[in-house]
Structures are given as structure tokens and as C-alpha cells.
Amino acid sequence: MRITSKGQVTIPQDIRDALGLLPHTEVEFSIERGRAVLRPATGPVDRGARIVSHLKAHGAKMRMSSKELLALLRDGPDELDPR
């Protein structure tokens, strides 16, 4: 893996998955015992909170009513009104 002229590298998918790093996630770098360490920045703790934060920040629009969403979360897709 190479560092670009702008100092950028691509974080491998398996590492992003293991750390729960989504696009636009803030990260922190530190040096520990002579090594660079990457970790999610202080903020939402769990993956679900980070996903919600990401969706809110990027203007995600719901295409279903809150009633439909609650039905989906409670009962699954079979319980929704077909339209």
C-alpha cells in the first residue's frame, strides 16, 4: 500500500468493517510505541448511532411514514400495507 502525494491511503475493507468505519467517519491518529494507530474519533459509540448520525448529516429522506417504519421494525416487512 502506498501513501499518495497528498498523504492519503485507503483503509482496507476488513479493517473498516472491524472498526465500524463508515464514509465520513471522523478518525484519530496517534503514535504508540513507534507505530501509527487509527481509531474512530470520540463521538457516537455504537455502529447504529454512527449510521444514524451519518444519515442525518447527509440529508437522507424517509420514503415511508413513521407508522410504516414502526410496523416494519416491530413486525417485519410482511405486516406493511401493500400500496
C-alpha positions in Angstrom: 0.0 0.0 0.0 1.3 3.4 -0.9 0.8 6.9 0.5 -0.3 9.3 -2.2 1.4 12.7 -2.7 -1.4 14.2 -0.6 -0.7 11.8 2.3 -3.7 9.6 1.7 -4.1 5.8 2.0 -7.0 3.5 1.5 -8.1 1.7 4.7 -8.8 -1.9 3.7 -12.4 -3.0 3.9 -11.9 -5.7 6.6 -10.3 -3.1 8.9 -13.1 -0.6 8.2 -15.7 -3.3 9.0 -13.9 -4.4 12.2 -13.8 -0.8 13.4 -17.3 0.2 12.1 -15.8 3.0 10.0 -18.4 4.3 7.5 -17.9 7.0 4.9 -17.3 10.4 6.5 -16.5 8.9 9.9 -14.1 11.0 11.9 -11.0 9.2 12.9 -8.0 9.9 15.2 -4.4 9.0 14.6 -1.8 8.6 17.4 1.7 7.2 17.7 2.0 4.4 20.2 5.3 2.6 20.7 6.6 3.9 17.4 3.5 2.8 15.4 0.7 4.8 13.8 -2.7 3.9 15.4 -6.0 4.7 13.8 -9.3 4.7 15.8 -12.7 6.2 15.5 -12.8 9.7 16.9 -14.8 10.3 20.1 -18.4 10.5 19.2 -21.3 8.1 18.8 -20.2 4.9 20.5 -22.0 2.1 18.6 -22.4 1.3 14.9 -26.1 2.0 14.9 -25.5 5.5 16.4 -22.9 6.2 13.7 -25.2 5.1 10.9 -28.0 7.4 12.2 -25.5 10.3 12.6 -24.3 9.7 9.0 -27.8 9.6 7.6 -28.8 12.8 9.4 -25.7 14.6 8.3 -26.3 13.8 4.6 -29.9 14.6 4.2 -31.3 11.0 3.9 -35.0 11.2 3.3 -37.5 8.7 4.6 -39.8 7.3 1.9 -42.2 5.8 4.4 -44.4 7.2 7.1 -43.4 6.8 10.7 -46.3 4.4 11.2 -45.0 2.2 8.3 -41.4 2.4 9.8 -42.6 1.3 13.2 -44.6 -1.6 11.7 -41.5 -2.7 9.8 -39.4 -2.5 13.0 -41.9 -4.3 15.1 -43.3 -6.9 12.8 -41.2 -7.2 9.7 -42.0 -6.4 6.1 -45.0 -8.8 5.8 -47.1 -6.6 8.1 -46.8 -3.5 6.0 -49.8 -2.2 3.9 -49.2 -3.1 0.3 -49.6 0.0 -1.9 
